[in-house]
């Protein structure tokens, strides 16, 4: 199974992203634009794994995330991987203080189950499009200008979802397998010291 951990995007925010992507499609060169239902914040890509990994990893991740705090996510701005000059992936960025700690926790749990480590550092981003060829500089600037104007409501992330990804002719389909609450081991009014 092709697995990954991610934060789901609330429906209202997803609708606003869908409207923005529709505008981008009209104004920019051809690309493989993501479907709104597939938009998520990936925290840890696990790759192809045996189904037998799901339960032991789920148990460990539940314990590890129980002591962390929910995170406020504010999506804004954009960019390209690997760079604007060699753009292959167009993304929407954001700020989410504490989300990197979630990603690092998932990385440690996965490593204990012999899942390979991420090669790139964690960055808050939602993939919006995959480019067949890098866009000309004026189209890159147009994308950045449009996305910079988006105003998306911040939201509080309180859970991590373990997804299975099935690749198909219409793009990837994501199936939630497990939902893991974050901060469920914390008690109100109890300090961390």
N, C-alpha and C positions, 0 to 999 in steps of 0.2 A: 504494500500500500504506500502511496505517496502522501506523506503527512507533513503538517506544519501547525505551529501554534500562532494564533493571531487574536487581535482585538476586533470585534465586530463594530461596524459603524451604525449608529442609530438611524432609523428609517428616515426621519426628517432631514438629517444631514446628507444621507445617501441620495434623497430626492434632489436636494440642491446641487450635489455633485453631478448627478445625471443631467440636470439642466445645463450646467456649465460645460460638461463634456459634449452635449449636443451642439452648443455654440462653437466649441473648439473644432468639432468635426466639420462644421460648415466653413470655418475660416482658415483652416490649416491643411497642409498636404495629407495625403492618404497615410494611414497608420492603422495598426490593430488596436482599436480603442477597447478599453475594458467595459464589460457589462456592469451596470450599476449594482446588481445583486452580488457581484464578485469583488466589490471594493472592500478592503480590510487592511488593518495595520499588521503586517507580519512581524512576529517577535522572534521566531526561530523556525527555520526550515529544516525538517528532519530527513527529507528525501525518501527514497524507497526503503521501507522497513517491513519486517514481518508483523502480522497482526498480533502475534504473541507479545509484542513490545507494549501495546496500548495499556493494558491493565497495570503492570508494574510501574510504568512511567507515569500514568495517571495518579496512582497512589502517592508517589514521591512528589510530584508537582503540587498536588493538593496540600501536602504538608509544608512544602517550601513556600508557597504563595500565601499561606494562611497568616503569616506574620507581616506581610507587606501592606502598604496602604493603597486605596483606590487612587486613581490619577486623573487629573483634569487634562483633557486633550483639546488643544486649539489648533485647528488646521488652517494653514495660510502659506502663501508663497509657493514656489515651485522650483524645479530644476531638472537636470538630466544626468543619467548614468551612461557611460563613465564620466562624461564631461559635456558641456554645451557644444564644444567644437566637434566631438565625435558622438553626438547624441544617438543612443540606441533605445533608451527608456526615458519617457517623460513622466514626471511625478509631481504630486502635490505634497508639500512639506508641512511642518507644524512644530509646535512646542508641546511637550508633555513631561514635565518634571516628575521623575520617578519611573517612567516607562523603561528607561535603560536598565534600571535595577531589575525590573520584571524580566527583561530579555537576558540579562546576565544570569539570573536565577534559573531560567529555563535552559540556558547553555550548560550550566553546571549539572543540572539533573540529566540532561541528554548525554553529556560526556560520560557520566557514570554508567550509562547503558550502551556505551561504545558507539554513540552517534558522533560523526565527525563535526568538528568545530566550524563555526562560520569563519570565512576568510576575511570578510569586510566588517568593520565596526558597525554597531547598530546605529541606524538613523531613522527618525520618524519620517515615514513617507508612505504615500499611497500611489501605486503604479496607476497611471491614467492611460498610457499608450506605449506600445512597442513599435519602434520605427524600423521599417525594412532597410532604409538608407538614412544616414544623418540628414537632417533638414538644413537648408541654407541658413545663414546667420540671421537674415531678416525674419524668417519663420520662427526660429528659436526665440528671438526677441519678442515677436508677436505673442507666442505662447506664454512667455514669462510675464508680459504686460497684462494679458487677459487674466491669468491665474492670480496675479498680484491683487487684482480688483475684487476677487471673490470674498464674500463675507459669510463665513460659516459659523454657526453657533457652536461654542465650546460644549463639550459633554464630559461626563465623568465615566471613566472606564472602571468597572467593578469585577470583570471576569475575563478570563482567557479561554479561548475555544481551541480545542484540538480538532483540526479539519483533515479530511481525506480529500485529495485532489484527483479527479479523473480527467485526463486529457482527451479531448474529442475534436471533431471537425469544426464545431462551433466555438471552440475555446475550452478552457478548463471549467469543470463543474466542481463546486466545493460542497462537501457534506459535513456538517458538524457531527463529531463523534462523542465528544465530552465537553462539558462546560465546567469551569473551575473558578469558584469565587475567590477573589483576592481580598485579604484582610479579614477573613472569617474567623481567624484565631485571635484577633485583637478584641479587647474589651474596652468599652467606652470609659474614659476617665482613668485608665491605667497608663502610667508613663512607661517609656522604653528603657529607663535607667534601672 
